[in-house]
Amino acid sequence: MKMMFLVDGDNNINEGLNGIEMLSQEDTVLVFHQKGAVLTKIKKSTEKSQANIQFLESAKNGKNSIDFQIIAELGVLVGKNEIEFAYIISHDKGYTSPIAALKKRYSKAFKEVDLKESIEECLKLPFVLKASTKNELNSALIKEYGNAHGSLIYNHLKSIFAKSNDIKDIVEITK
């Protein structure tokens, strides 16, 4: 699943980058920032990510310059059909209207375009990505869905893999 994250560097950037370490090398993060911004700490916090991370300086300084640049970039990406999943990462609610317009007019050009406050919020079930054993997965599902539903989901997944003809799947699920 290829994802694009357009991060508003003027708006809670540290919180916005939460979850960046869970991204794959297929994913792209564009961090938009004002001219002359010092991003040493931000760049250091992104080093553990496998994603393609680019820092884009604003073309011009001024009120909403980053916002307009992000919307322009998103519009071009949607227009070129270059993205399936795109997220603007910001606490700025000014993005809701342009995103709604893109969804209304170009919904067939992508699977999802949305505004979120952090990268982690965009990831479907991020706890699953963190689980590395069956016990961790079971615990994560229970934590997210409660004991009854979490256990039901886990047992259903376990039964699916147990029916698999692929011995590797069977070995993994029974560890």
KEKOL-175705 format. One record per residue: x, y, z of N, C-alpha, C, O in turn; residue number from 0; residue in one letter; chain. Coordinates in steps of 0.05 Angstrom, whole numbers, plus 5000, padded with zeros to 4 digits. Layout:
(atom (X Y Z) (X Y Z) (X Y Z) (X Y Z) NUM A A) ...
***
This chain:
(atom (5017 4977 5000) (5000 5000 5000) (5018 5025 5000) (5032 5030 5019) 0 M A) (atom (5017 5040 4979) (5033 5064 4976) (5018 5088 4987) (4995 5093 4980) 1 K A) (atom (5031 5102 5005) (5018 5125 5018) (5035 5150 5015) (5060 5149 5014) 2 M A) (atom (5022 5173 5014) (5035 5199 5013) (5025 5216 5036) (5001 5218 5041) 3 M A) (atom (5044 5228 5050) (5037 5245 5073) (5048 5273 5068) (5072 5276 5063) 4 F A) (atom (5031 5293 5068) (5039 5321 5064) (5037 5334 5091) (5015 5340 5100) 5 L A) (atom (5060 5339 5103) (5061 5349 5131) (5064 5379 5131) (5082 5391 5119) 6 V A) (atom (5045 5392 5146) (5045 5421 5150) (5066 5427 5171) (5061 5423 5195) 7 D A) (atom (5089 5437 5163) (5111 5443 5182) (5105 5467 5200) (5121 5472 5218) 8 G A) (atom (5083 5482 5195) (5076 5504 5211) (5057 5497 5234) (5050 5513 5250) 9 D A) (atom (5050 5471 5235) (5028 5464 5253) (5033 5438 5268) (5027 5416 5257) 10 N A) (atom (5043 5439 5292) (5047 5416 5309) (5062 5393 5295) (5054 5370 5295) 11 N A) (atom (5084 5400 5283) (5100 5381 5267) (5109 5357 5283) (5110 5335 5272) 12 I A) (atom (5118 5361 5308) (5127 5338 5323) (5106 5317 5327) (5110 5293 5323) 13 N A) (atom (5082 5326 5335) (5059 5308 5338) (5052 5296 5311) (5045 5272 5309) 14 E A) (atom (5052 5312 5290) (5045 5303 5263) (5062 5280 5253) (5053 5263 5238) 15 G A) (atom (5088 5279 5261) (5106 5259 5252) (5105 5233 5268) (5119 5214 5262) 16 L A) (atom (5088 5232 5289) (5085 5208 5305) (5076 5185 5286) (5056 5188 5271) 17 N A) (atom (5089 5163 5287) (5083 5140 5270) (5100 5138 5245) (5098 5118 5230) 18 G A) (atom (5117 5157 5240) (5134 5157 5216) (5152 5132 5215) (5159 5123 5194) 19 I A) (atom (5159 5122 5238) (5177 5098 5239) (5163 5073 5230) (5176 5053 5224) 20 E A) (atom (5136 5073 5227) (5121 5050 5218) (5117 5049 5188) (5106 5030 5177) 21 M A) (atom (5127 5070 5174) (5123 5071 5145) (5144 5054 5131) (5165 5048 5141) 22 L A) (atom (5136 5045 5107) (5154 5029 5090) (5168 5046 5070) (5163 5070 5067) 23 S A) (atom (5187 5034 5055) (5202 5048 5034) (5184 5055 5010) (5192 5070 4993) 24 Q A) (atom (5160 5044 5009) (5141 5052 4988) (5127 5078 4994) (5116 5090 4976) 25 E A) (atom (5128 5087 5019) (5114 5111 5027) (5131 5136 5024) (5156 5135 5025) 26 D A) (atom (5117 5159 5021) (5131 5184 5017) (5120 5204 5037) (5096 5206 5041) 27 T A) (atom (5138 5219 5050) (5131 5240 5068) (5143 5266 5058) (5167 5269 5054) 28 V A) (atom (5125 5286 5053) (5134 5312 5044) (5130 5331 5067) (5107 5336 5075) 29 L A) (atom (5151 5342 5078) (5149 5360 5101) (5153 5389 5090) (5174 5396 5081) 30 V A) (atom (5131 5404 5090) (5132 5432 5080) (5139 5450 5104) (5127 5449 5125) 31 F A) (atom (5158 5468 5099) (5167 5487 5120) (5173 5514 5108) (5177 5517 5084) 32 H A) (atom (5174 5534 5126) (5180 5561 5118) (5209 5564 5111) (5226 5548 5120) 33 Q A) (atom (5216 5584 5095) (5243 5590 5088) (5259 5596 5113) (5250 5610 5131) 34 K A) (atom (5283 5584 5114) (5301 5589 5136) (5295 5574 5162) (5308 5579 5182) 35 G A) (atom (5275 5557 5162) (5268 5542 5186) (5291 5523 5193) (5303 5510 5176) 36 A A) (atom (5297 5521 5219) (5317 5503 5229) (5303 5476 5235) (5287 5475 5253) 37 V A) (atom (5311 5455 5221) (5297 5429 5224) (5315 5407 5234) (5309 5384 5229) 38 L A) (atom (5336 5414 5247) (5356 5394 5256) (5343 5372 5273) (5347 5348 5267) 39 T A) (atom (5327 5379 5293) (5314 5360 5310) (5293 5343 5295) (5290 5319 5299) 40 K A) (atom (5279 5356 5277) (5258 5343 5261) (5271 5322 5243) (5262 5300 5241) 41 I A) (atom (5292 5330 5229) (5307 5312 5212) (5318 5288 5227) (5317 5265 5217) 42 K A) (atom (5328 5293 5251) (5339 5271 5267) (5317 5252 5275) (5321 5228 5276) 43 K A) (atom (5293 5262 5281) (5271 5245 5290) (5260 5228 5267) (5245 5209 5272) 44 S A) (atom (5266 5235 5243) (5256 5219 5220) (5276 5199 5210) (5270 5183 5191) 45 T A) (atom (5300 5198 5221) (5321 5180 5211) (5315 5151 5212) (5325 5135 5196) 46 E A) (atom (5298 5142 5231) (5292 5114 5234) (5271 5104 5214) (5266 5080 5212) 47 K A) (atom (5259 5122 5200) (5238 5115 5181) (5250 5104 5155) (5271 5114 5146) 48 S A) (atom (5236 5085 5143) (5245 5074 5117) (5232 5090 5094) (5240 5087 5071) 49 Q A) (atom (5213 5108 5101) (5199 5123 5080) (5218 5142 5065) (5239 5150 5075) 50 A A) (atom (5209 5150 5042) (5223 5171 5026) (5214 5197 5038) (5191 5205 5035) 51 N A) (atom (5232 5211 5052) (5225 5236 5065) (5238 5260 5051) (5263 5260 5047) 52 I A) (atom (5222 5279 5044) (5232 5303 5031) (5224 5328 5046) (5201 5330 5056) 53 Q A) (atom (5242 5347 5049) (5236 5372 5063) (5234 5393 5041) (5253 5398 5026) 54 F A) (atom (5211 5406 5040) (5205 5425 5019) (5201 5453 5030) (5183 5458 5045) 55 L A) (atom (5220 5470 5024) (5218 5498 5033) (5196 5513 5018) (5193 5508 4994) 56 E A) (atom (5182 5530 5032) (5160 5545 5018) (5172 5563 4996) (5194 5573 4998) 57 S A) (atom (5156 5565 4975) (5165 5582 4953) (5166 5611 4961) (5183 5626 4952) 58 A A) (atom (5147 5619 4979) (5147 5646 4989) (5138 5645 5019) (5123 5628 5026) 59 K A) (atom (5148 5664 5034) (5139 5666 5062) (5113 5682 5062) (5107 5697 5044) 60 N A) (atom (5098 5678 5083) (5073 5693 5086) (5051 5676 5097) (5053 5651 5099) 61 G A) (atom (5030 5689 5106) (5007 5675 5118) (4995 5655 5098) (4989 5662 5075) 62 K A) (atom (4992 5631 5107) (4980 5609 5092) (4996 5600 5068) (4986 5584 5052) 63 N A) (atom (5021 5609 5065) (5037 5601 5041) (5041 5571 5041) (5040 5558 5020) 64 S A) (atom (5047 5559 5064) (5051 5530 5066) (5025 5516 5059) (5025 5496 5044) 65 I A) (atom (5002 5526 5070) (4976 5513 5065) (4970 5512 5035) (4962 5491 5025) 66 D A) (atom (4974 5534 5021) (4968 5535 4993) (4987 5517 4977) (4979 5504 4958) 67 F A) (atom (5012 5515 4985) (5031 5498 4971) (5023 5469 4975) (5025 5453 4956) 68 Q A) (atom (5015 5461 4999) (5006 5434 5004) (4982 5427 4987) (4981 5405 4975) 69 I A) (atom (4962 5444 4986) (4938 5439 4970) (4945 5437 4940) (4934 5420 4926) 70 I A) (atom (4963 5454 4931) (4971 5453 4903) (4985 5427 4897) (4979 5414 4876) 71 A A) (atom (5003 5418 4914) (5017 5393 4910) (4997 5369 4910) (4999 5352 4893) 72 E A) (atom (4979 5369 4929) (4959 5348 4930) (4941 5348 4905) (4936 5326 4894) 73 L A) (atom (4933 5371 4896) (4917 5372 4871) (4932 5361 4847) (4920 5347 4831) 74 G A) (atom (4957 5367 4845) (4973 5357 4822) (4975 5326 4824) (4972 5312 4804) 75 V A) (atom (4981 5316 4848) (4983 5287 4852) (4957 5272 4845) (4958 5252 4832) 76 L A) (atom (4935 5284 4854) (4909 5272 4848) (4904 5273 4818) (4895 5254 4806) 77 V A) (atom (4910 5296 4806) (4905 5300 4777) (4921 5281 4760) (4912 5273 4739) 78 G A) (atom (4945 5274 4769) (4962 5256 4754) (4957 5227 4760) (4970 5209 4749) 79 K A) (atom (4938 5221 4778) (4932 5194 4787) (4957 5180 4798) (4962 5157 4793) 80 N A) (atom (4974 5195 4813) (4999 5184 4823) (4997 5173 4851) (5016 5162 4862) 81 E A) (atom (4973 5176 4864) (4971 5167 4892) (4945 5151 4896) (4925 5155 4882) 82 I A) (atom (4947 5133 4914) (4923 5118 4923) (4913 5129 4949) (4889 5132 4954) 83 E A) (atom (4932 5134 4967) (4926 5144 4994) (4942 5168 4999) (4967 5167 4998) 84 F A) (atom (4929 5191 5005) (4943 5216 5011) (4931 5229 5035) (4907 5230 5038) 85 A A) (atom (4948 5238 5052) (4939 5250 5077) (4954 5277 5082) (4979 5278 5080) 86 Y A) (atom (4939 5297 5088) (4951 5322 5098) (4952 5319 5128) (4933 5312 5141) 87 I A) (atom (4976 5323 5139) (4981 5321 5168) (4982 5349 5180) (5002 5363 5176) 88 I A) (atom (4961 5356 5194) (4960 5383 5206) (4937 5384 5225) (4918 5369 5224) 89 S A) (atom (4938 5404 5244) (4916 5410 5261) (4899 5432 5249) (4878 5440 5261) 90 H A) (atom (4907 5443 5227) (4894 5465 5213) (4869 5456 5199) (4870 5440 5180) 91 D A) (atom (4846 5464 5209) (4820 5455 5197) (4814 5469 5171) (4794 5463 5158) 92 K A) (atom (4831 5488 5162) (4827 5501 5137) (4830 5483 5113) (4822 5490 5091) 93 G A) (atom (4841 5459 5117) (4844 5440 5095) (4818 5424 5090) (4816 5411 5069) 94 Y A) (atom (4799 5425 5107) (4775 5408 5104) (4759 5415 5079) (4749 5397 5065) 95 T A) (atom (4757 5440 5072) (4741 5448 5048) (4755 5439 5022) (4741 5426 5006) 96 S A) (atom (4780 5444 5018) (4793 5434 4993) (4793 5404 4991) (4790 5392 4970) 97 P A) (atom (4796 5390 5014) (4796 5361 5013) (4768 5351 5006) (4765 5332 4990) 98 I A) (atom (4747 5363 5017) (4720 5356 5010) (4715 5360 4980) (4702 5344 4967) 99 A A) (atom (4726 5382 4969) (4722 5387 4940) (4736 5365 4923) (4725 5356 4903) 100 A A) (atom (4761 5358 4931) (4775 5336 4917) (4759 5310 4918) (4757 5296 4898) 101 L A) (atom (4749 5304 4942) (4734 5279 4945) (4709 5279 4927) (4702 5258 4915) 102 K A) (atom (4696 5301 4926) (4671 5303 4910) (4676 5301 4880) (4661 5287 4866) 103 K A) (atom (4696 5314 4871) (4701 5316 4842) (4719 5293 4831) (4715 5284 4809) 104 R A) (atom (4738 5284 4847) (4758 5265 4837) (4760 5239 4852) (4781 5227 4853) 105 Y A) (atom (4738 5231 4864) (4739 5207 4882) (4748 5182 4868) (4758 5163 4882) 106 S A) (atom (4746 5180 4842) (4755 5156 4828) (4786 5156 4823) (4797 5136 4815) 107 K A) (atom (4799 5178 4829) (4827 5181 4824) (4844 5171 4847) (4869 5168 4844) 108 A A) (atom (4832 5164 4870) (4847 5155 4893) (4829 5137 4910) (4805 5137 4907) 109 F A) (atom (4841 5123 4929) (4826 5107 4948) (4819 5123 4973) (4797 5120 4984) 110 K A) (atom (4837 5140 4981) (4831 5157 5005) (4848 5182 5005) (4873 5181 5000) 111 E A) (atom (4836 5204 5010) (4849 5230 5015) (4836 5241 5039) (4811 5243 5041) 112 V A) (atom (4852 5249 5059) (4840 5259 5084) (4859 5277 5099) (4883 5279 5093) 113 D A) (atom (4848 5290 5119) (4864 5307 5138) (4866 5292 5164) (4845 5284 5175) 114 L A) (atom (4890 5289 5174) (4894 5276 5200) (4914 5292 5216) (4929 5308 5205) 115 K A) (atom (4914 5288 5242) (4932 5303 5259) (4960 5290 5263) (4978 5303 5272) 116 E A) (atom (4962 5264 5255) (4988 5251 5256) (4989 5229 5236) (4969 5219 5226) 117 S A) (atom (5013 5220 5229) (5017 5198 5210) (5005 5173 5222) (4992 5157 5208) 118 I A) (atom (5009 5169 5248) (4999 5145 5261) (4968 5142 5258) (4958 5120 5256) 119 E A) (atom (4954 5165 5259) (4925 5164 5255) (4916 5153 5228) (4894 5143 5225) 120 E A) (atom (4933 5156 5208) (4927 5147 5181) (4930 5117 5177) (4918 5105 5160) 121 C A) (atom (4946 5105 5194) (4952 5077 5191) (4929 5060 5202) (4921 5064 5225) 122 L A) (atom (4919 5043 5186) (4898 5025 5195) (4909 5006 5215) (4928 4991 5208) 123 K A) (atom (4898 5005 5238) (4906 4987 5259) (4937 4987 5263) (4949 4966 5260) 124 L A) (atom (4948 5010 5271) (4977 5011 5274) (4988 4991 5294) (5011 4983 5292) 125 P A) (atom (4972 4982 5313) (4981 4963 5333) (4988 4936 5320) (5005 4922 5329) 126 F A) (atom (4974 4929 5298) (4980 4904 5284) (5008 4905 5272) (5023 4885 5272) 127 V A) (atom (5016 4928 5262) (5043 4931 5250) (5065 4929 5271) (5087 4921 5265) 128 L A) (atom (5058 4935 5296) (5078 4934 5317) (5081 4905 5329) (5101 4899 5341) 129 K A) (atom (5060 4889 5325) (5060 4862 5336) (5080 4844 5321) (5080 4843 5296) 130 A A) (atom (5097 4830 5336) (5117 4813 5323) (5113 4784 5331) (5127 4766 5321) 131 S A) (atom (5095 4778 5350) (5089 4751 5358) (5059 4747 5359) (5044 4767 5359) 132 T A) (atom (5050 4722 5360) (5021 4718 5361) (5010 4728 5387) (4987 4738 5388) 133 K A) (atom (5025 4727 5409) (5015 4737 5435) (5012 4767 5434) (4993 4778 5445) 134 N A) (atom (5031 4781 5421) (5029 4810 5419) (5005 4818 5402) (4990 4837 5408) 135 E A) (atom (5000 4803 5380) (4977 4808 5363) (4951 4803 5378) (4933 4820 5377) 136 L A) (atom (4950 4781 5393) (4926 4776 5408) (4921 4798 5429) (4898 4807 5432) 137 N A) (atom (4942 4806 5443) (4939 4828 5463) (4930 4854 5450) (4913 4868 5461) 138 S A) (atom (4942 4860 5427) (4935 4885 5413) (4906 4885 5404) (4892 4905 5407) 139 A A) (atom (4897 4863 5393) (4869 4861 5384) (4850 4863 5408) (4829 4877 5406) 140 L A) (atom (4856 4851 5430) (4840 4853 5454) (4839 4882 5465) (4819 4892 5473) 141 I A) (atom (4863 4895 5465) (4864 4922 5474) (4847 4941 5456) (4833 4958 5467) 142 K A) (atom (4848 4936 5430) (4834 4954 5412) (4804 4948 5411) (4788 4967 5410) 143 E A) (atom (4796 4922 5412) (4768 4915 5407) (4754 4904 5432) (4731 4897 5431) 144 Y A) (atom (4768 4902 5454) (4757 4890 5478) (4761 4859 5478) (4768 4848 5457) 145 G A) (atom (4758 4847 5501) (4764 4819 5504) (4748 4801 5485) (4759 4784 5471) 146 N A) (atom (4722 4805 5484) (4704 4787 5468) (4710 4790 5438) (4716 4770 5425) 147 A A) (atom (4710 4815 5428) (4714 4819 5399) (4743 4814 5391) (4748 4802 5370) 148 H A) (atom (4762 4823 5407) (4790 4818 5401) (4797 4789 5399) (4811 4781 5381) 149 G A) (atom (4787 4773 5418) (4792 4744 5418) (4779 4731 5394) (4790 4713 5382) 150 S A) (atom (4755 4740 5387) (4740 4730 5364) (4756 4735 5338) (4759 4717 5322) 151 L A) (atom (4765 4759 5335) (4781 4766 5311) (4807 4749 5310) (4813 4737 5289) 152 I A) (atom (4821 4747 5332) (4846 4732 5333) (4841 4703 5326) (4855 4691 5309) 153 Y A) (atom (4821 4691 5338) (4814 4662 5333) (4806 4658 5304) (4811 4637 5292) 154 N A) (atom (4791 4677 5293) (4783 4675 5265) (4808 4676 5246) (4810 4660 5228) 155 H A) (atom (4826 4694 5251) (4851 4696 5235) (4867 4670 5238) (4878 4659 5219) 156 L A) (atom (4869 4660 5263) (4883 4635 5268) (4871 4612 5252) (4886 4596 5241) 157 K A) (atom (4845 4610 5251) (4832 4588 5236) (4836 4591 5206) (4839 4571 5192) 158 S A) (atom (4837 4616 5196) (4842 4620 5167) (4870 4610 5160) (4873 4595 5141) 159 I A) (atom (4890 4617 5176) (4917 4609 5171) (4921 4579 5175) (4937 4567 5162) 160 F A) (atom (4906 4568 5193) (4908 4539 5199) (4898 4523 5175) (4907 4500 5170) 161 A A) (atom (4879 4534 5159) (4868 4520 5136) (4886 4523 5111) (4882 4510 5091) 162 K A) (atom (4906 4541 5113) (4923 4547 5091) (4939 4523 5082) (4947 4507 5099) 163 S A) (atom (4944 4520 5057) (4961 4499 5046) (4991 4507 5049) (5008 4490 5045) 164 N A) (atom (4996 4532 5054) (5023 4541 5056) (5034 4534 5084) (5026 4546 5104) 165 D A) (atom (5052 4516 5085) (5063 4507 5111) (5076 4530 5126) (5075 4529 5151) 166 I A) (atom (5087 4550 5113) (5099 4572 5126) (5078 4588 5142) (5083 4595 5165) 167 K A) (atom (5054 4592 5131) (5033 4605 5145) (5025 4590 5170) (5020 4601 5191) 168 D A) (atom (5023 4564 5167) (5015 4547 5190) (5036 4548 5212) (5029 4550 5236) 169 I A) (atom (5061 4547 5205) (5082 4548 5225) (5082 4575 5239) (5084 4576 5263) 170 V A) (atom (5078 4597 5224) (5078 4623 5236) (5055 4627 5256) (5059 4637 5278) 171 E A) (atom (5031 4618 5249) (5008 4622 5266) (5009 4604 5291) (4996 4610 5311) 172 I A) (atom (5023 4582 5290) (5024 4564 5313) (5047 4568 5331) (5051 4554 5351) 173 T A) (atom (5064 4587 5325) (5088 4593 5342) (5078 4603 5369) (5095 4609 5386) 174 K A) 
***
